[in-house]
């Protein structure tokens, strides 16, 4: 298999973001899981405390005991992580990827890299989520529990203002559909807005937003034209023109989204997909690729994907809109912190109807096959499927042909494969110490030219490629954490060979 000419990022480097991840971010995430289990146990305990012993009560008591054991396991994991203990072998739990993780762990251990601070960051972070899944999968009552689901849903609800605005924007586009026709120039203008919307939509990454307020999240989700224009200067490399030229050469093609986050970002992915199939002649089908286990806190699983449509169609899922006074206060606070951030406007009275109309169209597309998930939306957490297992492996994507021939073969038929977010970028480039000026086509190794690739990535990890040397040096000398703070982004395209 391909090996990059540069080493991976070293978590022992206290100047690197990987060190901060092991020391700060992962313990916060583990604490959140413990809190989630504790809250479920508390609800079960209260609701069954005064009931007579019956089958349901006994089942609840069993679940509570299993929950206590999970809390104990995860607390021990958190303790060992902070003390750089060896990574434990993942128990064979009947789900996928166990042998792959354990074989790689054995290899790293032989090299003296089998502890939390010595293992390559990409492997250790993927391993963490697979290990956590093994804890849950071996239980009777928690094996289908997603410890991040409540957090994902709550954050999704707080995205309502931006969602309603986008729904109204798409409604207006539908009204002008006849005028729009197949005018490539007009379509290109809308396409550019869609790219920026989809790019900055992944600002809501729950594995990274460990110390951000609800208002901070809303500011990041601002989708107005002013915000898009202001943010454009933060796109360090922008291949939008190349992507558009490529799309115009397609006819009734299939597009693939390798998904990142659930909630608002998945919503923006749907909006982009809707634009491509409804308003352009270039695309007739979109396939979405999820993760099969709870992954990096907020990534899309099949249950998340299914729940998105029903949540958006529910008249009670989103809270009522804020008052004019509250919205003005939010806008003032946002501008005070960052003049490039524009808070979302007040919900229009008809926005809920616009959202219903749009999402009803999406539901129809899912039924007819215009939109499709790469696995059945009914797939439970932890199920094995050769079309999706690879996405939760610890390996870079450049080994896809060797390790996941079914996935590789499917994507070779795609008109464009859109890789969303930071982790997908890390896996495309192997998460190694490439010089920032390394061409994207070099950093993807053997994946180069296999199928058309579009990477939409806001910078939230050290690895960066495809940036002009002088620009990267200027940013480095400025002292800003431009590689990891989510303020800068990359839009990188590679054509089929």
N, C-alpha and C positions, 0 to 999 in steps of 0.2 A: 504494500500500500504506500501511497505517496507520503513523503516526509518533507516538511517545509525546511528551508535553509536557515531558519531562525528559531530560537528557543521559545517555549511558552512563557507567559507571564508568571512571575515568581511571587507567591503570597507572602514570602518572608521579606520582601522589599517594602519597607515601611513607607516609602514614597508613592507606592503604587495603589491603585484603586482596589486591587485584589486583596491587599492586606486589610484595608478598611472594611471590605466585605466580610472577611472571616471574623474580624474583631468586633464589628458593630452590627452590620446589616443582618447577617444570619442569626445571631442571637435574638435580635428583635423579632425576626420572622418566627423563630421557634417559640418565643414567648407568646406571640399571637396565636399559634396553634394550640398551645396549652390553654390559653384563655378561652378559645373556641370550644374545646372539649369540656372545660369546666362549666361553661355556660349551658351547654347541652345537658350535662349531668345535673346541673342545678334545676333546670326546668323539669327533667324527668323525676327528680327527687321530690319536688314540690307537688307535681301533678299526681303522683302515685303514693304519697306519704300516708294518706288517710283511707286508701282503698283497701278492701278486703283482698286477701291473697287470691289471685286468679292468674290465668295464663299470661295475660297482658302485663300484670304487675310483676310477675316473676321475670318476664322478658326484659322489662325496664330495669329491674334490679341487676340482671346479668349485664345489660348494656352499661349501667353505671360502674360496675366492677371492671369491665373491660376498659371503660374510659379512664378509670383511675390507673390501670396498668399502662395505658398509653401515655398518660401524663408522666408517670414514673420513667418510662423509656425515653421520652423526649427530653425530660429534665436531665437525665443521665447523659444523653447525647450532647446537650448544651454544655454541660460540665466538661465533658471530654474534649469537645471542640476547642474550648477556651484554653485548654492545657496541652494542645497539640498532640493528643493521643492518636494511636494508629486507627485508621478507618477500619470498621468492622466488615467482615464478609456478609454480603446480603443473603439472607435465608431464602432457600428455594420456596417460593410462595405460590407457584403455579402460574405466575404471570410472566410476561416477556422480559428479555434483556438481562436476566439475573446472571447467566453465564458470561455474557459480554462484559458486564461490570466487574464481576469477580476475577475474570481472566486478566483484565487490564489492571485491576488492583494488585494482583499477584505480581505482575510485571513491574509495576511502580514500586512495590515493596522491596523487590530484589534490588532495585536501583537506589534504595534509601529514600524513596519519595512516597511513602505510604501513610503519611500523617496529614492532619488538616492543614498545616502550614507548609508542607513540602510538596504535596500533590499539585499538579498543574491546575490552575484555577478553573478552567473549563470542565475538566474531568470532575473535580471535587464538587462543583456546584450542581452539575447534572446528577452525580452520585447522591448528593444530599436529598434531592427530591425523589429519586428512586428508592433510597433507603426509607424515607418517610412513608412512601407508598407501601413498602413491605410491612411496616408496622400495622397499618390499617388493614391491609389485605388479609392478614392472618387472623383477624377477629371474626366473630360471628355476626355482630350487630353494627360494626363500624366499617365493614369492607366496601361499602358504596358511599361512604361519607367523604365529601370534599371539604377539608378544613378551611378552605379559602372561599367557599361559595358565598357565605353571608357577607363577607367583605367585598367580594366582586359585585354582588347585587346591590349593596348599599351605595357603593361608589357609582354604579350605573344610574341609580335613582337620582343622584346628585348632578348628573349630566343633563338634566331635562332641558335647561334653557338652550344649550347648544343644539340638542336634538330637535327641539321644536323649531328652531331657526332653520336648520338644515331641511326639515320636512317642508317648511313653507318655501324655501328656495327651490326644492325639487318640484313642488306644486307649480310654482311659476314657470319652471322649465317645461313642465308638461303642458301648460297653457300655451307656450310658445313653440310647441313641437312642430307644428305645421310650418311655421316661419323658419325654424331652424333647418329642417330638411336634412340634406347631406352636405351643407356648407362647411367645408373643412376648416375654414378660417374661424368661424364661430365656434365650431366644435373644439378647436384647439384652445380657444380662450377658456372654455368651460373645463376642458381637460386639465389645464394648468391649475385652475382652482381646485379641482378634484385631487390632483397630486399633492398640493400643499395641505389640503384637509386631511388626506390619508397619511401624509408624512407626520404632521404634528399631532394627529390623533393618538399616536402611541406615547404622547407625553404622560398619559395616565397608565403608568406601569407600577402596580402595587408592590412589586418586590423592591422597588427603588424608593417609592414615596413613603418611607418609614417615618418621616418627621415633617410631613406637609399637612397643612390644614385644608379643610373643605374649600376655603376661598382660594388657596394656592392652586388646587386642582382645577377649579372653575376658570381661573385665569389662563392656565395652560391649554384649556379646551376652547378658548375663544376662536371662533371660526369666521369672523367678519373679514371683509375685503381689506380693511385698513390693517388689521393684524397680519394678514397674509402678506401684504406689501412690505410691512415692516420686517417680517421674519425672513423674507427672501434673501436679504443680505447675509443671513446666518447659514444659508445653504452653501457649504464650502466647495462642493463640486456638484454641478447641476446638469444632468444629462436629459432634461425634459425634452429638448428638441430632438435628440436621437430616438427617444422612446416614441414620440409622436410620429416621426418619420417611419419608424418600424410598424406602428399600428396601422398607419394608412396603407401599408402594403399587405394587410391582412384582409380576409373576407370570410365572414361567418366562422371565425376562429374560436378556439377554446382558450380561456385564460385561467391560470391557476394562482390562487392566493395561499401561500404558506403562512398561516395565521400567527399572530402574536397574541395580543391581549383581548380578553372578553370585555363586554360592556361597551363603553363609548367607542373604543377603537374598532371593535367588530362592527358596530353600527356604521362607522365611516367606511369600512370595507364594503359593507352592503350597499351603501350609497354609491360608491365608486363603481362597483359591479353593476348596479342598476343603470348608471349612466352609460356604461359600455354596451350593455345588451339592449337597452331601450332606445337610446338616442344616437347610436353610431351603427354604421353598416359593417364594422370591422369584427365585432364579437357577437357570438350567438349562444355561448355557454360559458359558465364560470364554475370552477370546482374549488372548494375550500378544503384546506388540510388542517385538521385539529391535532391536539395532543391527546394521548389515550389515558393519561393519569394527571392528577393535579400537578401543575408544572410551573415553576418560577412564579408562584402565587397566582398570577392573573391570566395565564395563558388559556386559550379556548379549548375546552374539552367537548366531546359530543353532547353531554347534558347541557353545557353552557350554550352551545349553538342552538339546540332545540328550544331552550328556555328564552332565548333572546326574542324570538318572534312572538311567543305568547305574552311575554312581559310588555313588549312594545304595543301589542294590541289590547292589553288590559287597560280599562278606563281608570283604574285606581293605582296603577303601578307607580306613576310619577306623582309627587306631591303638587299641591296647587302652587301657582307661580308666586314669586315674591312681589311685594308692594313696590310702587314707584320709588318710595323713600329708601327701601332696602337695596334696590338695584342701583340707585344713584350712589349709595354708600359703597357698594362693591366696586363700582367703576372708579370712584375716587381713590379707594384703597389700592386697586390694581395699578392705576397710573402712577401713584406715588411710589410704588415699588419698582416698576419697570414701564417706561413710556411706550415700549413696543407692544405691551399687552393691552388688549381691548376687551373689556368684560362683555359677556353675551347680553343682548338686549332683552327687554321684557317679552314674555310669551304673548303672541298675538291671539286674539279670541278664537280664531279659526285654525290655529296651529295643530290642535289635537285632532281635528278632522283631517288635516293634511297628512299628519303622521299615520292615521288609520288607513287612509287611501294608499299611501306609499307602501306600508308594510303588508297590506292585503295583496298588493301586486307581487311583493316578494314571496309571500306564502304561495301564490299561484305559480310563480317561477320554480319554487321548490317542488311543488306537486308535479309540474310538467317536465322537470329535469333541466330547465334552463339554468337554475342554480342547483348545485349538488354538493354534498359533503362527500369526502373521499371514502368514508365509512358510513354505515347507517346512523342517522341521528338518534336511533334507539339504543345504540351501543352503550353498555354500562361502563363505568370507570374500571380500568384494569383489564378489559378484554384485549385479547391479542388479535392483531390484524396486520397482515403483511403490507397493506397500503399505508400504514401509519406508524408502526412500531419504531421505525428509524428516527422519527422526529424526537423521540425521548431516549435516544442512545447518547453515549458520551463522545461520539466521533464527529470530526469535521465533515462537512458536506462533500469535500473533494473525494471522499472514499465511497460515495453513494453507489456507484456502479458495482463495486465489489461487495458491499455490505447490504445493499437494498436494491437488487436488480428490478424488482417489481415497481418500486417507486421511480427509479431512474427511467425505466422503460416507458412508464406512463407520462412522465414529464417531457420526454423527448417528442411527444406528439403535441405539446402545448404551443400555442402561438406566443405566449409570454408567461413566465413564472415570476410572480411578485413575492419577494421575500420581505416580510414585514418585521421591523423592529431590531433592537440591539442584539438579542441573542442569536437570531438568524444571521445577522451580519458577522458576529463572532464565529459562528460555525462555518459560514462561507469562507472566511479567511483563516480559519484554524486557531484564532485567538493567540497568535504568536507575535513576536516583536518585529513586525515588518516596519521598515522605514515608512513614514507617512506618505512619502512621494511614490511608493511602490504602485505601479499600475494595478487597477482592480483585476484585470485579466490575468496578471501574474499571481496575485494573491489567492485566487480561487483554484489554482492548480489544475488537475485533470478535468475539473468541471467546466473549464473554459470551452465555449463553443458547443457544448452538448445540447443546450437549448437556450432560448433567449432569456436573460436574467435581468430583473429590475430589483435593486435593493433600495428600500425606503427606510432610512435609519437615522434616528436622532442619537447623538453621541453620548453614550452612558457607560462606556468601558474604554480602557486604554488603547485598544487596537484601532488604528486608523490607517486607511490606504486611499489612494486616488486623489490626494490633496497636493497641490503644487508645493514644491520644497520651500520656496520663499514665504508662502502663506503660512505653512506649518511652523517655520522657524519664527516668524513674527508673532504668532499666537503663543508659541512656547516661551518666547522672551517676555511676553506681556504678563506672565504670571497667572493668567486665568486658567482654571481647570476646564479648558475647552474640550478636552477629550471625554469628559465624564459628566459634565453638569447639565446635559440635556438641552443646552441653549443652541448648539450648533448641529447641523444635519448634513447628510449625504444623500444624493439621488444618483445612483450609479447604474449604468446599463451596459450589458454585454450582449451582442447579437449571436445568433446561431452561426457556427462555423460553416 
